Amino acid sequence: METKHKVRTLDSVAGFNEDNKRWMFQQDEKPFIEAAKQDRETTWKRDIGYKKACTIPTIVQLEIFEKYDIDIMADDFMNDSDKVKRVMQIIKSEYPYLMSY
């Protein structure tokens, strides 16, 4: 497998695989899983009307986009309640460890 155009950031690697003509993206999810765990353990004791639902790393955003054609980073994503609900269903069923409550 030959990967060209490789770019590394602090916690991820992205590149284009010339063999299968696909983009690849790798990211360490551990810091995100730890953050979500910490959120669950330090939940607010009183209801303030809003609570953080989950922590979604870039790698999961890309998987959701590829599998379900939902772009979490789109400017109008939060205005589409159906898409928001669908993403929450996906996170709860496929990535429950990223939930903050």
KOLGU-4560 file (N, C-alpha, C; in nm, 3 decimals, padded with zeros to 5 digits):
<recs>
<n_xx: 00.084 n_yy: -00.118 n_zz: 00.000 ca_xx: 00.000 ca_yy: 00.000 ca_zz: 00.000 c_xx: 00.089 c_yy: 00.124 c_zz: 00.000 mol: A seq: 1 type: MET>
<n_xx: 00.076 n_yy: 00.204 n_zz: -00.097 ca_xx: 00.153 ca_yy: 00.327 ca_zz: -00.106 c_xx: 00.061 c_yy: 00.444 c_zz: -00.077 mol: A seq: 2 type: GLU>
<n_xx: 00.101 n_yy: 00.523 n_zz: 00.021 ca_xx: 00.021 ca_yy: 00.639 ca_zz: 00.057 c_xx: 00.102 c_yy: 00.764 c_zz: 00.027 mol: A seq: 3 type: THR>
<n_xx: 00.048 n_yy: 00.849 n_zz: -00.056 ca_xx: 00.113 ca_yy: 00.975 ca_zz: -00.089 c_xx: 00.031 c_yy: 01.088 c_zz: -00.030 mol: A seq: 4 type: LYS>
<n_xx: 00.088 n_yy: 01.206 n_zz: -00.031 ca_xx: 00.019 ca_yy: 01.324 ca_zz: 00.018 c_xx: -00.020 c_yy: 01.309 c_zz: 00.165 mol: A seq: 5 type: HIS>
<n_xx: 00.070 n_yy: 01.256 n_zz: 00.246 ca_xx: 00.042 ca_yy: 01.230 ca_zz: 00.385 c_xx: 00.060 c_yy: 01.358 c_zz: 00.467 mol: A seq: 6 type: LYS>
<n_xx: -00.034 n_yy: 01.385 n_zz: 00.556 ca_xx: -00.030 ca_yy: 01.503 ca_zz: 00.642 c_xx: -00.048 c_yy: 01.456 c_zz: 00.785 mol: A seq: 7 type: VAL>
<n_xx: 00.038 n_yy: 01.502 n_zz: 00.875 ca_xx: 00.027 ca_yy: 01.465 ca_zz: 01.016 c_xx: -00.004 c_yy: 01.590 c_zz: 01.098 mol: A seq: 8 type: ARG>
<n_xx: -00.101 n_yy: 01.575 n_zz: 01.188 ca_xx: -00.129 ca_yy: 01.680 ca_zz: 01.286 c_xx: -00.093 c_yy: 01.625 c_zz: 01.423 mol: A seq: 9 type: THR>
<n_xx: -00.127 n_yy: 01.695 n_zz: 01.529 ca_xx: -00.090 ca_yy: 01.651 ca_zz: 01.663 c_xx: -00.151 c_yy: 01.516 c_zz: 01.700 mol: A seq: 10 type: LEU>
<n_xx: -00.272 n_yy: 01.489 n_zz: 01.659 ca_xx: -00.338 ca_yy: 01.365 ca_zz: 01.700 c_xx: -00.395 c_yy: 01.283 c_zz: 01.585 mol: A seq: 11 type: ASP>
<n_xx: -00.358 n_yy: 01.314 n_zz: 01.462 ca_xx: -00.415 ca_yy: 01.241 ca_zz: 01.351 c_xx: -00.321 c_yy: 01.238 c_zz: 01.231 mol: A seq: 12 type: SER>
<n_xx: -00.349 n_yy: 01.145 n_zz: 01.142 ca_xx: -00.274 ca_yy: 01.132 ca_zz: 01.016 c_xx: -00.376 c_yy: 01.116 c_zz: 00.905 mol: A seq: 13 type: VAL>
<n_xx: -00.359 n_yy: 01.191 n_zz: 00.798 ca_xx: -00.448 ca_yy: 01.180 ca_zz: 00.683 c_xx: -00.363 c_yy: 01.167 c_zz: 00.557 mol: A seq: 14 type: ALA>
<n_xx: -00.416 n_yy: 01.096 n_zz: 00.458 ca_xx: -00.342 ca_yy: 01.082 ca_zz: 00.334 c_xx: -00.427 c_yy: 01.017 c_zz: 00.227 mol: A seq: 15 type: GLY>
<n_xx: -00.373 n_yy: 01.010 n_zz: 00.107 ca_xx: -00.444 ca_yy: 00.950 ca_zz: -00.006 c_xx: -00.371 c_yy: 00.822 c_zz: -00.044 mol: A seq: 16 type: PHE>
<n_xx: -00.445 n_yy: 00.711 n_zz: -00.048 ca_xx: -00.388 ca_yy: 00.582 ca_zz: -00.084 c_xx: -00.395 c_yy: 00.566 c_zz: -00.235 mol: A seq: 17 type: ASN>
<n_xx: -00.279 n_yy: 00.562 n_zz: -00.299 ca_xx: -00.273 ca_yy: 00.552 ca_zz: -00.445 c_xx: -00.320 c_yy: 00.415 c_zz: -00.494 mol: A seq: 18 type: GLU>
<n_xx: -00.306 n_yy: 00.310 n_zz: -00.411 ca_xx: -00.345 ca_yy: 00.176 ca_zz: -00.454 c_xx: -00.497 c_yy: 00.163 c_zz: -00.473 mol: A seq: 19 type: ASP>
<n_xx: -00.573 n_yy: 00.207 n_zz: -00.374 ca_xx: -00.718 ca_yy: 00.191 ca_zz: -00.384 c_xx: -00.791 c_yy: 00.322 c_zz: -00.412 mol: A seq: 20 type: ASN>
<n_xx: -00.714 n_yy: 00.428 n_zz: -00.434 ca_xx: -00.769 ca_yy: 00.560 ca_zz: -00.471 c_xx: -00.868 c_yy: 00.612 c_zz: -00.366 mol: A seq: 21 type: LYS>
<n_xx: -00.835 n_yy: 00.590 n_zz: -00.240 ca_xx: -00.922 ca_yy: 00.636 ca_zz: -00.131 c_xx: -00.841 c_yy: 00.717 c_zz: -00.032 mol: A seq: 22 type: ARG>
<n_xx: -00.910 n_yy: 00.813 n_zz: 00.030 ca_xx: -00.849 ca_yy: 00.888 ca_zz: 00.137 c_xx: -00.848 c_yy: 00.802 c_zz: 00.262 mol: A seq: 23 type: TRP>
<n_xx: -00.748 n_yy: 00.817 n_zz: 00.344 ca_xx: -00.743 ca_yy: 00.747 ca_zz: 00.471 c_xx: -00.722 c_yy: 00.850 c_zz: 00.581 mol: A seq: 24 type: MET>
<n_xx: -00.775 n_yy: 00.818 n_zz: 00.697 ca_xx: -00.762 ca_yy: 00.907 ca_zz: 00.811 c_xx: -00.750 c_yy: 00.821 c_zz: 00.935 mol: A seq: 25 type: PHE>
<n_xx: -00.649 n_yy: 00.847 n_zz: 01.016 ca_xx: -00.629 ca_yy: 00.774 ca_zz: 01.141 c_xx: -00.622 c_yy: 00.875 c_zz: 01.254 mol: A seq: 26 type: GLN>
<n_xx: -00.684 n_yy: 00.840 n_zz: 01.366 ca_xx: -00.684 ca_yy: 00.930 ca_zz: 01.480 c_xx: -00.691 c_yy: 00.847 c_zz: 01.608 mol: A seq: 27 type: GLN>
<n_xx: -00.621 n_yy: 00.891 n_zz: 01.709 ca_xx: -00.627 ca_yy: 00.827 ca_zz: 01.840 c_xx: -00.752 c_yy: 00.874 c_zz: 01.911 mol: A seq: 28 type: ASP>
<n_xx: -00.846 n_yy: 00.783 n_zz: 01.935 ca_xx: -00.972 ca_yy: 00.819 ca_zz: 02.000 c_xx: -00.961 c_yy: 00.824 c_zz: 02.152 mol: A seq: 29 type: GLU>
<n_xx: -00.852 n_yy: 00.776 n_zz: 02.208 ca_xx: -00.840 ca_yy: 00.766 ca_zz: 02.354 c_xx: -00.866 c_yy: 00.899 c_zz: 02.427 mol: A seq: 30 type: LYS>
<n_xx: -00.810 n_yy: 01.011 n_zz: 02.383 ca_xx: -00.838 ca_yy: 01.136 ca_zz: 02.455 c_xx: -00.986 c_yy: 01.175 c_zz: 02.453 mol: A seq: 31 type: PRO>
<n_xx: -01.055 n_yy: 01.143 n_zz: 02.345 ca_xx: -01.197 ca_yy: 01.175 ca_zz: 02.334 c_xx: -01.281 c_yy: 01.084 c_zz: 02.424 mol: A seq: 32 type: PHE>
<n_xx: -01.243 n_yy: 00.957 n_zz: 02.429 ca_xx: -01.313 ca_yy: 00.862 ca_zz: 02.515 c_xx: -01.293 c_yy: 00.900 c_zz: 02.661 mol: A seq: 33 type: ILE>
<n_xx: -01.171 n_yy: 00.939 n_zz: 02.696 ca_xx: -01.144 ca_yy: 00.984 ca_zz: 02.834 c_xx: -01.224 c_yy: 01.109 c_zz: 02.868 mol: A seq: 34 type: GLU>
<n_xx: -01.231 n_yy: 01.203 n_zz: 02.775 ca_xx: -01.307 ca_yy: 01.326 ca_zz: 02.799 c_xx: -01.455 c_yy: 01.295 c_zz: 02.822 mol: A seq: 35 type: ALA>
<n_xx: -01.511 n_yy: 01.205 n_zz: 02.742 ca_xx: -01.652 ca_yy: 01.168 ca_zz: 02.758 c_xx: -01.674 c_yy: 01.097 c_zz: 02.892 mol: A seq: 36 type: ALA>
<n_xx: -01.580 n_yy: 01.012 n_zz: 02.929 ca_xx: -01.589 ca_yy: 00.942 ca_zz: 03.058 c_xx: -01.587 c_yy: 01.043 c_zz: 03.173 mol: A seq: 37 type: LYS>
<n_xx: -01.497 n_yy: 01.138 n_zz: 03.163 ca_xx: -01.487 ca_yy: 01.242 ca_zz: 03.266 c_xx: -01.615 c_yy: 01.325 c_zz: 03.272 mol: A seq: 38 type: GLN>
<n_xx: -01.673 n_yy: 01.355 n_zz: 03.157 ca_xx: -01.802 ca_yy: 01.426 ca_zz: 03.153 c_xx: -01.910 c_yy: 01.348 c_zz: 03.226 mol: A seq: 39 type: ASP>
<n_xx: -01.915 n_yy: 01.216 n_zz: 03.202 ca_xx: -02.017 ca_yy: 01.133 ca_zz: 03.267 c_xx: -01.998 c_yy: 01.129 c_zz: 03.418 mol: A seq: 40 type: ARG>
<n_xx: -01.872 n_yy: 01.128 n_zz: 03.462 ca_xx: -01.843 ca_yy: 01.119 ca_zz: 03.605 c_xx: -01.864 c_yy: 01.250 c_zz: 03.679 mol: A seq: 41 type: GLU>
<n_xx: -01.860 n_yy: 01.362 n_zz: 03.606 ca_xx: -01.876 ca_yy: 01.493 ca_zz: 03.671 c_xx: -02.001 c_yy: 01.563 c_zz: 03.622 mol: A seq: 42 type: THR>
<n_xx: -02.109 n_yy: 01.486 n_zz: 03.607 ca_xx: -02.235 ca_yy: 01.541 ca_zz: 03.558 c_xx: -02.288 c_yy: 01.645 c_zz: 03.657 mol: A seq: 43 type: THR>
<n_xx: -02.347 n_yy: 01.751 n_zz: 03.602 ca_xx: -02.406 ca_yy: 01.855 ca_zz: 03.686 c_xx: -02.517 c_yy: 01.795 c_zz: 03.771 mol: A seq: 44 type: TRP>
<n_xx: -02.525 n_yy: 01.841 n_zz: 03.894 ca_xx: -02.627 ca_yy: 01.791 ca_zz: 03.986 c_xx: -02.762 c_yy: 01.857 c_zz: 03.964 mol: A seq: 45 type: LYS>
<n_xx: -02.765 n_yy: 01.970 n_zz: 03.895 ca_xx: -02.893 ca_yy: 02.037 ca_zz: 03.872 c_xx: -02.911 c_yy: 02.056 c_zz: 03.721 mol: A seq: 46 type: ARG>
<n_xx: -03.034 n_yy: 02.058 n_zz: 03.680 ca_xx: -03.066 ca_yy: 02.074 ca_zz: 03.539 c_xx: -03.063 c_yy: 02.222 c_zz: 03.503 mol: A seq: 47 type: ASP>
<n_xx: -02.978 n_yy: 02.259 n_zz: 03.408 ca_xx: -02.968 ca_yy: 02.399 ca_zz: 03.366 c_xx: -03.027 c_yy: 02.418 c_zz: 03.226 mol: A seq: 48 type: ILE>
<n_xx: -03.099 n_yy: 02.317 n_zz: 03.177 ca_xx: -03.167 ca_yy: 02.329 ca_zz: 03.048 c_xx: -03.085 c_yy: 02.283 c_zz: 02.929 mol: A seq: 49 type: GLY>
<n_xx: -02.956 n_yy: 02.274 n_zz: 02.945 ca_xx: -02.868 ca_yy: 02.232 ca_zz: 02.836 c_xx: -02.760 c_yy: 02.143 c_zz: 02.894 mol: A seq: 50 type: TYR>
<n_xx: -02.727 n_yy: 02.037 n_zz: 02.825 ca_xx: -02.615 ca_yy: 01.955 ca_zz: 02.867 c_xx: -02.542 c_yy: 01.903 c_zz: 02.744 mol: A seq: 51 type: LYS>
<n_xx: -02.416 n_yy: 01.886 n_zz: 02.760 ca_xx: -02.333 ca_yy: 01.834 ca_zz: 02.652 c_xx: -02.375 c_yy: 01.690 c_zz: 02.625 mol: A seq: 52 type: LYS>
<n_xx: -02.399 n_yy: 01.657 n_zz: 02.501 ca_xx: -02.447 ca_yy: 01.523 ca_zz: 02.466 c_xx: -02.331 c_yy: 01.425 c_zz: 02.445 mol: A seq: 53 type: ALA>
<n_xx: -02.230 n_yy: 01.466 n_zz: 02.370 ca_xx: -02.122 ca_yy: 01.373 ca_zz: 02.337 c_xx: -02.000 c_yy: 01.448 c_zz: 02.287 mol: A seq: 54 type: CYS>
<n_xx: -01.892 n_yy: 01.374 n_zz: 02.277 ca_xx: -01.768 ca_yy: 01.424 ca_zz: 02.219 c_xx: -01.744 c_yy: 01.340 c_zz: 02.093 mol: A seq: 55 type: THR>
<n_xx: -01.736 n_yy: 01.407 n_zz: 01.977 ca_xx: -01.723 ca_yy: 01.334 ca_zz: 01.851 c_xx: -01.589 c_yy: 01.367 c_zz: 01.786 mol: A seq: 56 type: ILE>
<n_xx: -01.495 n_yy: 01.272 n_zz: 01.788 ca_xx: -01.367 ca_yy: 01.295 ca_zz: 01.721 c_xx: -01.384 c_yy: 01.300 c_zz: 01.569 mol: A seq: 57 type: PRO>
<n_xx: -01.288 n_yy: 01.360 n_zz: 01.504 ca_xx: -01.292 ca_yy: 01.376 ca_zz: 01.358 c_xx: -01.310 c_yy: 01.242 c_zz: 01.288 mol: A seq: 58 type: THR>
<n_xx: -01.242 n_yy: 01.139 n_zz: 01.336 ca_xx: -01.250 ca_yy: 01.008 ca_zz: 01.270 c_xx: -01.394 c_yy: 00.956 c_zz: 01.270 mol: A seq: 59 type: ILE>
<n_xx: -01.468 n_yy: 00.981 n_zz: 01.378 ca_xx: -01.608 ca_yy: 00.937 ca_zz: 01.385 c_xx: -01.695 c_yy: 01.025 c_zz: 01.297 mol: A seq: 60 type: VAL>
<n_xx: -01.667 n_yy: 01.154 n_zz: 01.292 ca_xx: -01.740 ca_yy: 01.243 ca_zz: 01.201 c_xx: -01.727 c_yy: 01.195 c_zz: 01.058 mol: A seq: 61 type: GLN>
<n_xx: -01.607 n_yy: 01.158 n_zz: 01.019 ca_xx: -01.584 ca_yy: 01.110 ca_zz: 00.883 c_xx: -01.653 c_yy: 00.976 c_zz: 00.857 mol: A seq: 62 type: LEU>
<n_xx: -01.654 n_yy: 00.887 n_zz: 00.956 ca_xx: -01.723 ca_yy: 00.759 ca_zz: 00.940 c_xx: -01.873 c_yy: 00.781 c_zz: 00.923 mol: A seq: 63 type: GLU>
<n_xx: -01.931 n_yy: 00.871 n_zz: 01.002 ca_xx: -02.074 ca_yy: 00.901 ca_zz: 00.991 c_xx: -02.104 c_yy: 00.961 c_zz: 00.854 mol: A seq: 64 type: ILE>
<n_xx: -02.017 n_yy: 01.048 n_zz: 00.808 ca_xx: -02.037 ca_yy: 01.108 ca_zz: 00.675 c_xx: -02.031 c_yy: 01.001 c_zz: 00.566 mol: A seq: 65 type: PHE>
<n_xx: -01.934 n_yy: 00.911 n_zz: 00.576 ca_xx: -01.916 ca_yy: 00.808 ca_zz: 00.475 c_xx: -02.030 c_yy: 00.706 c_zz: 00.478 mol: A seq: 66 type: GLU>
<n_xx: -02.072 n_yy: 00.663 n_zz: 00.597 ca_xx: -02.175 ca_yy: 00.560 ca_zz: 00.609 c_xx: -02.317 c_yy: 00.613 c_zz: 00.591 mol: A seq: 67 type: LYS>
<n_xx: -02.344 n_yy: 00.735 n_zz: 00.642 ca_xx: -02.481 ca_yy: 00.785 ca_zz: 00.647 c_xx: -02.503 c_yy: 00.915 c_zz: 00.568 mol: A seq: 68 type: TYR>
<n_xx: -02.397 n_yy: 00.966 n_zz: 00.507 ca_xx: -02.405 ca_yy: 01.091 ca_zz: 00.429 c_xx: -02.461 c_yy: 01.207 c_zz: 00.512 mol: A seq: 69 type: ASP>
<n_xx: -02.415 n_yy: 01.216 n_zz: 00.638 ca_xx: -02.452 ca_yy: 01.326 ca_zz: 00.726 c_xx: -02.325 c_yy: 01.402 c_zz: 00.761 mol: A seq: 70 type: ILE>
<n_xx: -02.321 n_yy: 01.529 n_zz: 00.724 ca_xx: -02.204 ca_yy: 01.613 ca_zz: 00.748 c_xx: -02.224 c_yy: 01.692 c_zz: 00.878 mol: A seq: 71 type: ASP>
<n_xx: -02.167 n_yy: 01.642 n_zz: 00.985 ca_xx: -02.181 ca_yy: 01.705 ca_zz: 01.116 c_xx: -02.118 c_yy: 01.845 c_zz: 01.118 mol: A seq: 72 type: ILE>
<n_xx: -02.020 n_yy: 01.867 n_zz: 01.034 ca_xx: -01.950 ca_yy: 01.996 ca_zz: 01.032 c_xx: -02.016 c_yy: 02.099 c_zz: 00.939 mol: A seq: 73 type: MET>
<n_xx: -02.123 n_yy: 02.063 n_zz: 00.873 ca_xx: -02.192 ca_yy: 02.157 ca_zz: 00.784 c_xx: -02.248 c_yy: 02.274 c_zz: 00.865 mol: A seq: 74 type: ALA>
<n_xx: -02.245 n_yy: 02.392 n_zz: 00.807 ca_xx: -02.293 ca_yy: 02.512 ca_zz: 00.875 c_xx: -02.436 c_yy: 02.500 c_zz: 00.923 mol: A seq: 75 type: ASP>
<n_xx: -02.519 n_yy: 02.431 n_zz: 00.847 ca_xx: -02.662 ca_yy: 02.422 ca_zz: 00.882 c_xx: -02.700 c_yy: 02.293 c_zz: 00.954 mol: A seq: 76 type: ASP>
<n_xx: -02.602 n_yy: 02.213 n_zz: 00.994 ca_xx: -02.632 ca_yy: 02.084 ca_zz: 01.057 c_xx: -02.720 c_yy: 02.099 c_zz: 01.181 mol: A seq: 77 type: PHE>
<n_xx: -02.687 n_yy: 02.188 n_zz: 01.272 ca_xx: -02.762 ca_yy: 02.202 ca_zz: 01.397 c_xx: -02.903 c_yy: 02.256 c_zz: 01.375 mol: A seq: 78 type: MET>
<n_xx: -02.931 n_yy: 02.311 n_zz: 01.258 ca_xx: -03.065 ca_yy: 02.361 ca_zz: 01.226 c_xx: -03.157 c_yy: 02.251 c_zz: 01.174 mol: A seq: 79 type: ASN>
<n_xx: -03.103 n_yy: 02.134 n_zz: 01.147 ca_xx: -03.181 ca_yy: 02.022 ca_zz: 01.094 c_xx: -03.204 c_yy: 01.921 c_zz: 01.207 mol: A seq: 80 type: ASP>
<n_xx: -03.315 n_yy: 01.932 n_zz: 01.276 ca_xx: -03.340 ca_yy: 01.848 ca_zz: 01.394 c_xx: -03.344 c_yy: 01.700 c_zz: 01.360 mol: A seq: 81 type: SER>
<n_xx: -03.388 n_yy: 01.665 n_zz: 01.240 ca_xx: -03.391 ca_yy: 01.523 ca_zz: 01.201 c_xx: -03.250 c_yy: 01.466 c_zz: 01.193 mol: A seq: 82 type: ASP>
<n_xx: -03.159 n_yy: 01.542 n_zz: 01.135 ca_xx: -03.020 ca_yy: 01.496 ca_zz: 01.125 c_xx: -02.955 c_yy: 01.489 c_zz: 01.263 mol: A seq: 83 type: LYS>
<n_xx: -02.982 n_yy: 01.587 n_zz: 01.347 ca_xx: -02.926 ca_yy: 01.587 ca_zz: 01.483 c_xx: -02.975 c_yy: 01.463 c_zz: 01.558 mol: A seq: 84 type: VAL>
<n_xx: -03.105 n_yy: 01.435 n_zz: 01.550 ca_xx: -03.161 ca_yy: 01.317 ca_zz: 01.617 c_xx: -03.099 c_yy: 01.189 c_zz: 01.561 mol: A seq: 85 type: LYS>
<n_xx: -03.081 n_yy: 01.183 n_zz: 01.430 ca_xx: -03.021 ca_yy: 01.064 ca_zz: 01.367 c_xx: -02.878 c_yy: 01.044 c_zz: 01.415 mol: A seq: 86 type: ARG>
<n_xx: -02.801 n_yy: 01.152 n_zz: 01.423 ca_xx: -02.663 ca_yy: 01.140 ca_zz: 01.471 c_xx: -02.661 c_yy: 01.093 c_zz: 01.616 mol: A seq: 87 type: VAL>
<n_xx: -02.752 n_yy: 01.144 n_zz: 01.697 ca_xx: -02.757 ca_yy: 01.100 ca_zz: 01.837 c_xx: -02.791 c_yy: 00.950 c_zz: 01.844 mol: A seq: 88 type: MET>
<n_xx: -02.880 n_yy: 00.902 n_zz: 01.758 ca_xx: -02.911 ca_yy: 00.759 ca_zz: 01.754 c_xx: -02.787 c_yy: 00.678 c_zz: 01.715 mol: A seq: 89 type: GLN>
<n_xx: -02.714 n_yy: 00.728 n_zz: 01.617 ca_xx: -02.592 ca_yy: 00.660 ca_zz: 01.570 c_xx: -02.489 c_yy: 00.656 c_zz: 01.682 mol: A seq: 90 type: ILE>
<n_xx: -02.467 n_yy: 00.768 n_zz: 01.747 ca_xx: -02.367 ca_yy: 00.773 ca_zz: 01.856 c_xx: -02.408 c_yy: 00.678 c_zz: 01.968 mol: A seq: 91 type: ILE>
<n_xx: -02.534 n_yy: 00.682 n_zz: 02.008 ca_xx: -02.580 ca_yy: 00.595 ca_zz: 02.118 c_xx: -02.568 c_yy: 00.447 c_zz: 02.084 mol: A seq: 92 type: LYS>
<n_xx: -02.591 n_yy: 00.411 n_zz: 01.958 ca_xx: -02.587 ca_yy: 00.269 ca_zz: 01.922 c_xx: -02.449 c_yy: 00.220 c_zz: 01.881 mol: A seq: 93 type: SER>
<n_xx: -02.372 n_yy: 00.303 n_zz: 01.809 ca_xx: -02.244 ca_yy: 00.257 ca_zz: 01.756 c_xx: -02.122 c_yy: 00.307 c_zz: 01.835 mol: A seq: 94 type: GLU>
<n_xx: -02.138 n_yy: 00.419 n_zz: 01.905 ca_xx: -02.026 ca_yy: 00.479 ca_zz: 01.978 c_xx: -02.071 c_yy: 00.524 c_zz: 02.117 mol: A seq: 95 type: TYR>
<n_xx: -02.133 n_yy: 00.438 n_zz: 02.196 ca_xx: -02.187 ca_yy: 00.482 ca_zz: 02.325 c_xx: -02.081 c_yy: 00.536 c_zz: 02.422 mol: A seq: 96 type: PRO>
<n_xx: -01.958 n_yy: 00.494 n_zz: 02.406 ca_xx: -01.849 ca_yy: 00.539 ca_zz: 02.491 c_xx: -01.816 c_yy: 00.687 c_zz: 02.470 mol: A seq: 97 type: TYR>
<n_xx: -01.872 n_yy: 00.749 n_zz: 02.366 ca_xx: -01.849 ca_yy: 00.892 ca_zz: 02.341 c_xx: -01.957 c_yy: 00.980 c_zz: 02.403 mol: A seq: 98 type: LEU>
<n_xx: -02.061 n_yy: 00.917 n_zz: 02.461 ca_xx: -02.168 ca_yy: 00.992 ca_zz: 02.524 c_xx: -02.119 c_yy: 01.061 c_zz: 02.652 mol: A seq: 99 type: MET>
<n_xx: -02.169 n_yy: 01.182 n_zz: 02.675 ca_xx: -02.127 ca_yy: 01.259 ca_zz: 02.793 c_xx: -02.224 c_yy: 01.242 c_zz: 02.910 mol: A seq: 100 type: SER>
<n_xx: -02.334 n_yy: 01.172 n_zz: 02.890 ca_xx: -02.428 ca_yy: 01.145 ca_zz: 03.001 c_xx: -02.480 c_yy: 01.005 c_zz: 02.992 mol: A seq: 101 type: TYR>
</recs>
